[in-house]
Amino acid sequence: MTTVFPIKDVERAVTLRDGSTAVIRTVRSEDAASLSRALKKTSQQDIRTRFFTFVKEFEPAMLIRATNVDPACELALVATNGDDPEDIWAGGRLFLEPDGHRAEYAAMVRSDRQKVGLGRAIMDALIDYGRQGGLTEIWGMVMSENRGMLDLARRLGFEISLDESDATIRIVRKDLSL
């Protein structure tokens, strides 16, 4: 049985530790320009720990791909400023594996919006929607120097192990059937 993410358009408001409100929703094709602006407000170090390489500029094709999602095999969320829906603060994705029961996740928070609970909010949403979609596990690859994501994964109950082929990478896994 192939999992299909059950909810096409999701939206939830979250109050962050600094008192601001973020709206977590599914990404839309018209978000490409907003996503580009968000990436320009993200440090090269944060981009490197998310994409595993330095990226000077994001090509239009990458932005189009990031904002046009096939809901049968992928879930993409953004967290926007509750007062300005075109101001993207964070994003997260689930990429369904062929077995239909597991998905790889990816998440990133804009550099100037870190440490207010956005990473936790995006991860909670990915976990919730993954469960609703019938996933039994989500997993990700995290650079070992990315202490923030590894600490968050630990707090969320992910198991963390060394990538056998690359000592600079950690594999994080969460059993969603528990």
C-alpha positions as CSV (number, residue, x, y, z in Angstrom):
1,M,0.0,0.0,0.0
2,T,1.4,3.4,-1.0
3,T,1.0,6.2,1.5
4,V,-0.5,9.4,0.2
5,F,-0.2,12.4,2.4
6,P,-3.9,12.8,3.3
7,I,-4.2,16.6,3.6
8,K,-3.5,18.7,0.6
9,D,-3.8,22.1,2.2
10,V,-2.9,22.3,5.9
11,E,-2.5,25.3,8.1
12,R,-1.8,25.8,11.7
13,A,-0.9,28.9,13.8
14,V,1.9,28.5,16.4
15,T,2.9,31.0,19.0
16,L,6.7,31.2,19.3
17,R,8.9,31.8,22.4
18,D,9.4,35.4,21.4
19,G,5.7,36.0,21.3
20,S,5.4,36.2,17.5
21,T,3.0,34.0,15.6
22,A,4.0,31.7,12.7
23,V,1.6,30.1,10.3
24,I,2.7,26.6,9.2
25,R,1.0,25.7,5.9
26,T,1.7,23.7,2.7
27,V,3.9,25.3,0.2
28,R,2.3,26.8,-2.8
29,S,3.7,27.4,-6.3
30,E,3.5,31.1,-5.8
31,D,5.9,30.9,-2.9
32,A,9.0,30.8,-5.1
33,A,9.9,34.5,-4.8
34,S,9.2,34.4,-1.0
35,L,11.4,31.4,-0.7
36,S,14.2,33.1,-2.6
37,R,14.0,36.1,-0.2
38,A,14.1,33.7,2.8
39,L,17.2,31.9,1.5
40,K,18.9,35.3,1.1
41,K,18.3,36.0,4.8
42,T,19.9,32.6,5.7
43,S,23.6,32.4,6.5
44,Q,26.0,30.4,4.3
45,Q,26.8,28.2,7.3
46,D,23.1,27.4,7.8
47,I,22.6,26.7,4.1
48,R,25.7,24.4,4.1
49,T,24.5,22.4,7.1
50,R,21.1,22.0,5.4
51,F,22.2,21.3,1.8
52,F,25.7,19.8,2.7
53,T,27.5,22.2,0.5
54,F,27.9,25.9,0.0
55,V,25.3,27.4,-2.3
56,K,25.9,31.0,-3.5
57,E,22.7,31.4,-5.4
58,F,19.6,29.3,-5.8
59,E,18.6,28.7,-9.4
60,P,15.1,29.5,-10.5
61,A,14.6,25.8,-11.4
62,M,15.4,24.8,-7.9
63,L,12.9,27.2,-6.5
64,I,10.2,26.0,-8.9
65,R,10.9,22.4,-7.9
66,A,10.8,23.4,-4.2
67,T,7.4,25.0,-4.5
68,N,5.7,22.5,-6.9
69,V,5.1,19.3,-5.0
70,D,3.5,16.0,-5.9
71,P,1.3,15.3,-2.8
72,A,1.3,11.6,-3.6
73,C,5.0,11.3,-2.7
74,E,6.0,14.5,-0.9
75,L,4.8,16.9,1.7
76,A,6.3,20.4,1.8
77,L,5.5,23.0,4.5
78,V,6.6,26.5,5.2
79,A,6.3,28.6,8.3
80,T,5.4,32.2,7.5
81,N,5.3,35.3,9.6
82,G,1.7,35.5,11.0
83,D,1.6,39.2,10.1
84,D,3.0,38.8,6.6
85,P,2.2,35.6,4.8
86,E,4.9,36.3,2.1
87,D,7.6,36.4,4.8
88,I,8.9,32.7,5.0
89,W,10.7,31.9,8.2
90,A,11.2,28.2,7.9
91,G,10.4,25.1,5.8
92,G,10.3,21.3,6.1
93,R,9.6,18.4,3.8
94,L,8.9,14.7,3.8
95,F,10.0,12.6,0.8
96,L,8.1,9.3,0.6
97,E,10.3,6.3,0.0
98,P,9.2,3.6,-2.5
99,D,8.0,1.3,0.2
100,G,5.3,3.8,1.1
101,H,6.0,3.5,4.9
102,R,9.1,5.6,5.4
103,A,10.0,9.1,4.5
104,E,13.1,11.2,4.6
105,Y,12.7,14.6,6.2
106,A,14.5,17.9,5.6
107,A,14.0,21.1,7.5
108,M,15.6,24.5,7.8
109,V,15.0,27.7,9.8
110,R,16.0,31.1,8.5
111,S,19.1,32.3,10.4
112,D,17.4,35.4,11.9
113,R,14.4,33.3,13.2
114,Q,16.3,30.5,15.0
115,K,16.0,29.8,18.7
116,V,12.3,30.8,19.0
117,G,10.8,27.3,18.5
118,L,10.3,27.3,14.7
119,G,12.4,24.1,14.2
120,R,10.3,22.3,16.8
121,A,7.1,23.6,15.3
122,I,8.0,22.4,11.7
123,M,9.2,19.0,13.0
124,D,6.1,18.5,15.1
125,A,4.0,19.3,11.9
126,L,6.0,16.8,9.8
127,I,5.7,14.1,12.5
128,D,1.9,14.7,12.8
129,Y,1.2,14.7,9.1
130,G,3.5,11.7,8.6
131,R,1.5,9.8,11.1
132,Q,-1.8,10.8,9.5
133,G,-0.3,9.6,6.2
134,G,0.4,6.2,7.6
135,L,4.1,6.5,7.8
136,T,5.9,4.2,10.2
137,E,9.2,6.0,10.2
138,I,10.8,9.3,9.3
139,W,14.5,9.7,9.1
140,G,17.1,12.3,8.0
141,M,20.7,12.9,7.4
142,V,22.2,15.6,9.7
143,M,25.8,17.0,9.6
144,S,27.5,16.1,12.9
145,E,28.3,19.8,13.4
146,N,24.6,20.8,13.2
147,R,24.2,20.7,17.0
148,G,20.8,22.5,16.9
149,M,19.2,19.8,14.7
150,L,20.8,17.0,16.5
151,D,19.7,18.3,19.9
152,L,16.1,18.8,18.6
153,A,16.0,15.3,17.1
154,R,17.1,13.9,20.5
155,R,14.4,15.9,22.3
156,L,11.8,14.6,19.8
157,G,12.8,11.0,20.4
158,F,14.8,10.3,17.3
159,E,17.5,7.6,17.5
160,I,20.8,9.0,16.3
161,S,23.6,6.9,14.7
162,L,26.8,7.4,12.8
163,D,26.5,7.1,9.0
164,E,28.8,4.2,8.2
165,S,30.0,5.7,5.0
166,D,30.7,9.3,6.3
167,A,31.8,10.1,9.8
168,T,30.6,13.8,9.4
169,I,27.0,12.6,9.0
170,R,24.5,11.4,11.5
171,I,21.4,9.4,10.6
172,V,18.4,10.2,12.7
173,R,15.3,8.0,12.8
174,K,11.9,8.3,14.5
175,D,9.5,5.4,14.8
176,L,6.0,6.9,14.2
177,S,4.2,3.7,15.2
178,L,4.9,4.3,18.9
